[in-house]
Amino acid sequence: MKKETVIWTVGIQCRAEDEVKFNSWYDDIHVPMLLQGNCVNKVTRFKIADHDYHVGTTTQTCPNYLTIYEFESQEKFDEWMNSPARAEAGDDKVKTWGDNGYELKWASLYQLTNAWNVQ
């Protein structure tokens, strides 16, 4: 199996009134469900520091949460995408939130091109 790191990034907009419930569910239930099956190497979550990202003359409104799922290879990502653990987590998401609570703004898959480590 060819090992080339890929990451799955997910941008989520959570309603302010659901933030405590959302974070508890996401951290304690959703991510642990998605980690089953030994496909995911690492999950990292971030909360936005600035809701409007400014670069040059462009301003982009960003979702308030970012999750990065890291996989050792495209094959592991594909296995995860079709796994029982991911299906179960998706069913739980619908059961817990329905169409309310948070909005998935985007999800994207990236392949590693280079990495730098500072010693």
C-alpha positions in Angstrom: 0.0 0.0 0.0 1.4 3.4 -1.0 1.7 5.7 2.0 1.0 9.3 1.2 -0.7 11.3 3.9 -4.1 12.8 3.0 -6.2 15.0 5.2 -10.0 15.5 5.2 -10.9 19.0 6.3 -14.4 19.9 7.5 -15.7 23.4 8.1 -18.7 23.6 10.4 -20.9 26.6 11.4 -22.5 26.0 14.7 -25.4 28.1 16.1 -24.3 30.0 19.2 -27.2 28.6 21.3 -26.1 25.0 20.4 -22.3 25.5 20.9 -22.0 23.8 24.3 -24.1 20.8 23.3 -22.4 20.6 19.9 -18.8 20.6 21.3 -19.7 18.0 23.9 -21.3 15.7 21.3 -18.6 16.3 18.7 -15.7 15.7 21.0 -17.1 12.9 23.2 -19.3 11.0 20.8 -18.9 11.9 17.1 -15.1 11.8 16.8 -14.6 8.7 18.9 -17.2 6.9 16.7 -15.2 8.0 13.6 -11.9 6.8 15.1 -13.2 3.2 15.2 -11.6 0.8 12.7 -8.0 2.1 12.7 -8.3 4.2 9.5 -7.8 7.6 11.0 -4.3 8.5 12.3 -5.2 11.8 14.0 -8.1 14.3 14.4 -7.5 17.9 15.3 -10.2 20.6 15.9 -9.9 24.3 15.9 -12.3 27.2 16.8 -12.0 30.3 14.6 -10.0 33.2 15.9 -11.4 35.7 13.4 -14.8 35.2 11.7 -13.7 37.2 8.7 -10.5 36.2 7.1 -8.7 39.1 5.4 -6.0 38.6 2.8 -5.1 41.5 0.5 -8.4 43.1 -0.7 -10.4 39.9 -0.1 -12.6 39.2 3.0 -14.0 35.7 3.4 -16.5 34.7 6.1 -15.4 31.4 7.6 -17.2 28.7 9.6 -16.5 28.8 13.3 -15.1 25.3 13.6 -12.5 23.4 11.5 -11.8 19.7 11.9 -8.8 18.0 10.3 -8.8 14.2 9.9 -5.4 12.7 9.0 -4.9 9.4 7.1 -1.7 7.6 6.2 -2.9 7.0 2.6 -5.7 7.5 0.1 -6.5 3.8 0.6 -7.1 4.3 4.3 -9.3 7.4 3.6 -11.4 5.4 1.1 -11.7 2.5 3.6 -12.9 5.0 6.2 -15.4 6.7 3.9 -17.1 3.3 3.3 -16.7 2.0 6.9 -19.4 0.9 9.3 -18.0 3.3 11.9 -18.6 6.3 9.5 -22.1 5.1 8.7 -22.9 4.7 12.4 -21.5 8.2 13.1 -23.7 9.6 10.3 -26.8 7.9 11.6 -26.1 9.3 15.1 -25.6 12.8 13.7 -29.0 12.7 12.1 -30.6 11.2 15.2 -29.0 13.8 17.5 -29.3 16.9 15.3 -31.7 16.3 12.4 -31.5 19.4 10.2 -30.7 21.7 13.1 -27.8 22.7 15.3 -25.0 23.0 12.9 -24.2 23.3 9.2 -21.5 21.6 7.3 -20.1 24.4 5.2 -17.6 22.4 3.3 -15.4 19.3 3.3 -12.3 18.8 1.2 -9.6 16.1 0.7 -6.0 17.2 0.4 -2.9 15.1 -0.6 0.4 15.9 1.1 2.8 17.7 -1.2 5.5 18.7 1.2 6.2 19.1 5.0 8.6 21.1 7.0 9.6 20.4 10.6 11.1 23.0 12.8 13.6 21.5 15.3 
